[in-house]
Amino acid sequence: MSDTLEKERFLEENIKNLETLNKRLAKLVLMREELIANIIGAFGHEHEGQKTYDYGLWRVEVKTPFIYSLNKKAYESGDFKIPDEFNPVKESISYSVDKRLCDRFMSDAPKNVRDMLIGLIDKKPGKANVIVKERI
């Protein structure tokens, strides 16, 4: 019985601490974004790219990238006829691993297939995460 109570206290304390820390982190992330915007504005860095500024004792590197995305549905519809010499869109092939099938095949497939899969697919633990959804 004591072991169960100890585990409950341990979990409760850790969940409370994680919840408190997550709230502080959210506030710190907001503060960080504001400081970054203030510094970029103070340097007058209003263009895309990267530049290093020297200010007093500090060397400050500012990066302001743009992220380009394609409206794939509109592009593939054929409604836009961009001449090849002016078309910045490059076609690429992407591969992904179906995790459920991979796990199933790693245990159920014949040995020679499993050996091939092991040679092709790395499986490593990802970063663990715990999210406290709400208090009850």
Order of alpha helices (4+ residues) and beta strands (2+ residues): alpha-beta-beta-alpha-alpha-alpha
